[in-house]
Amino acid sequence: MTQPKESLQHMLIILFVCFWTFFVNNHFMPADQMESRNLATAQEMISTGNYLVPTMNGEYRLEKPPLPTWIAAGIESVAPDNLCLQRAATGAAATLMVFFVYLLSIEITGNKRLGLISAIVLATSYNVMMMGRNATWDIYCHCFMLGGIYFFFCAMKRQGAQWLKFIAAGLFWGLSFLSKGPVSFYALLLPFFIGYLLIYRPSVKGKVLPLTVMILTCVVVSAWWTAYIYLFHWDLALFVAHKESSSWLDHNVRPWYYYWKFPVESGIWALFWITSLVWSFKQKRSVQGKDYLFFLIWTLGSLVLLSLMPEKKNRYLLPLLIPGALNIGSYIYHCTKGHLSLIDKRIFKLNNAVIILLLLALPIVIYNLFFTQRYLSVDLFMFISMCSLLLAAIIFRYTFNSVPMKVMPAFYSIAGVMVLVAGLCFIPAGKIFINEDRHSIREIRNVEKLNGFSFYYVQGEELRMEFVYESNRIIRPLNVKNNSVVHSHLPFVMVSSMPADSLFKDKSVAIIPIGLYDNNWRKHQNRRYNPNLVRYVSLIISK
């Protein structure tokens, strides 16, 4: 197979997998709180024309740099209220990140098959799939950071100054900062540099000046927006900086060992990840031992740095999955070469046996959860069951009933499990988890009598950002206990947790009920059903 043809085939395979894992069925779940915050900010950019100083519900939102919001605002201006397209943009960033893993793996190891395996592992990892299917901003900063790492590695590996590659690295790192500040510099770039310097000990001879330009490019692209905010909104910038630093120390504080279950974030690859970490260390004296040890240090370095931060959330583990995919890819590629020891064969078979058992159990789970509740047609249930059993049979055939083992067919089948989940299992999942009685506040956009009125909520109540995004209105707090304040704002629309009659019974106002809106996408019996997502909407006018 010629090299260009092989590369083209690999890219088509990656695109096929990414299409299923990031784009198919990305519409079944309504926008969650994080998406609503991001997209409400983009909506207000369009409505106010203020792109440099973002606002959310009329209040400044300067906690995060605005590059992803600019992208969302561009989509909003072309295709208003198109949540699928907003999520597709995130999926495109996730796809680009997968391609960067492919290219970086080839650049480091010189092996295209290893690059393909690593890319498919990343694209089918649970955390990456979910982050690539939602309009959240984490995927952008890590995508751009990985792109910068790729160009930096290429520039350092090749002879000569490599001006364009160094400038590209600085540009991509700057775009990463413009996406979410220093997050990816800490969680992805710093552990990369630790492993890179320890393992490869690179020489900068003849590259000092381009390296300097790279750093300057990164600083300029990163800092211009922050500098603008500090110049023109000094007090607000200081407040936000203090607030953000405090949140990292005081918000969602978890113990240092909170991430001990990190392999679970890779989903179907969890056992392979654990195996690959041990295997990578044992390979330090092999031909590509340096590369494998580098992937290991990069992974563990990222894990340690993330564990040192007081604030911890599972989605913060996204950058860890990038070197993790390289770990897993290296191990699986090693298995494809044959010449495995008896213990290596047994471990590989054990990993696959667990996946086979999961596939055999999948039809039973789907039957009990979906089919018996009539969330799934007979035809779709049969098709999902057949696909599940076929994948299990293929993995068994090439793992346990083939001498020697044929790893690549088994590997593609394991990746196919996540394609099956995203392509078919999300359909009934949406029906069982999504609240069929959901009565979104989005409907008030079509209530003409509310046009032109200001919207308020009861001061002291929590206002969920889903209401702001879905209604596409700024909803400000109002002290409903103060009679003069109420009358000075008439007429207005009130969003409240209780009927307006009880709120304004002594205020000498007329009340026109509009409706009761439930923006919960989870069902009533779900423990995460949130009463704060249920609100009355009323038009309050003079008597």
Protein Blocks (a to p, Z undefined) as FASTA:
>chain_A
ZZklmmmmmmmmmmmmmmmmmmgoplmpccdfklmmmmmmmmmmmmnopaklcceehiac
fkbccklmmmmmmmmmmmghilklmmmmmmmmmmmmmmmmmmmmmmmnopaklmmmmmmm
mmmgfklmmmmmcccfklmmmmmmmmmmmmmmmmmmpgcjklmmmmmmmmmmmmmmmmno
jmlmmmmmmmmmmmmmmmnopafehilmmmmmmmmmmmmmmmmmmmmmmmmmmmlmmmmm
mmmmmmmmmgopacfklmmmmmmmnommmmmmmmmmmmmmmmmmmmklmmmmmmmmmmmm
mmmmmmmpmbacfklmmmmmmmmmmmmmmmmmmmmngjiafklmmmmmmmmmmmmmmmmm
mmmmmmmmmmmnopacfklmmmmmmmmmmmmmmmmmmmmmcccddfklmmmmmmmmmmmm
mmmmmmmmmmmmpcfkbccfklmmmmmklgoiacdddehiacdfklmmmnopacddddfk
lmklmmmmpccddddfbdfklmmmmnopacddfbdcdfbfbdfklmkbcfklgccddddd
dZZ
